[in-house]
Amino acid sequence: IEYIRSYYYNKVEFIRFSSSLGKYVGFTQFGLKQADQFNSDAAYLAQMKAQKETYCLNNVGVFYRNI
């Protein structure tokens, strides 16, 4: 299970958090600056990593039950 949080502007993805990488990745010039800022905050990264357990692992049974 992987938790991905993407940010878009004008239909262009500029930054993404991936739980498998454990950090933000920027895709545009602005996104690279934002990724550096987010990745330098250890508390915020820990919060985003915890989202996998709080959201994905609690709801995986619900989603697979419907398939």
C-alpha positions as a printed Julia matrix, in Angstrom:
67×3 Matrix{Float64}:
   0.0    0.0     0.0
   1.31   3.41   -0.94
  -0.01   6.79    0.16
   0.39   9.5    -2.49
  -0.58  13.14   -2.06
  -0.3   15.23   -5.2
  -0.7   18.96   -5.7
  -1.85  20.4    -9.03
  -2.09  23.86  -10.5
  -3.67  24.41  -13.93
  -3.85  20.64  -14.43
  -0.07  20.29  -13.94
   1.28  18.28  -11.03
   3.97  20.34   -9.35
   4.69  18.4    -6.14
   3.97  14.91   -4.76
   4.45  13.11   -1.45
   5.01   9.38   -1.76
   5.02   7.14    1.31
   7.33   4.67   -0.42
   9.96   7.4    -0.81
   9.09   9.07    2.48
   9.56  12.55    1.07
   8.19  15.17   -1.31
   9.31  15.3    -4.93
   8.98  18.43   -7.06
   8.25  18.38  -10.79
   8.37  22.09  -11.65
  10.67  24.92  -10.57
   8.13  26.02   -7.95
   7.53  22.41   -6.9
  11.24  21.82   -6.33
  11.39  24.79   -3.95
   8.28  23.61   -2.1
   9.64  20.05   -1.86
  12.88  21.32   -0.32
  10.9   23.33    2.21
   8.6   20.42    3.14
  11.45  17.9     3.28
  13.42  20.09    5.69
  10.58  19.93    8.27
  11.0   16.57   10.04
   7.78  16.92   12.03
   5.71  17.51    8.89
   7.32  14.53    7.13
   6.51  12.33   10.13
   2.91  13.53    9.98
   2.66  12.66    6.29
   4.23   9.23    6.85
   1.65   8.57    9.57
  -1.14   9.28    7.06
  -0.49   5.88    5.49
  -1.34   4.11    8.74
  -4.25   6.34    9.68
  -5.94   6.49    6.28
  -4.79   3.65    4.05
  -4.42   0.76    6.46
  -7.72   1.5     8.21
  -9.68   1.68    4.95
  -8.04  -1.06    2.87
 -10.58  -3.62    4.09
 -13.46  -1.39    3.06
 -12.15  -0.86   -0.45
 -11.22  -4.51   -1.11
 -14.52  -5.77    0.28
 -16.36  -3.86   -2.48
 -14.32  -5.38   -5.3
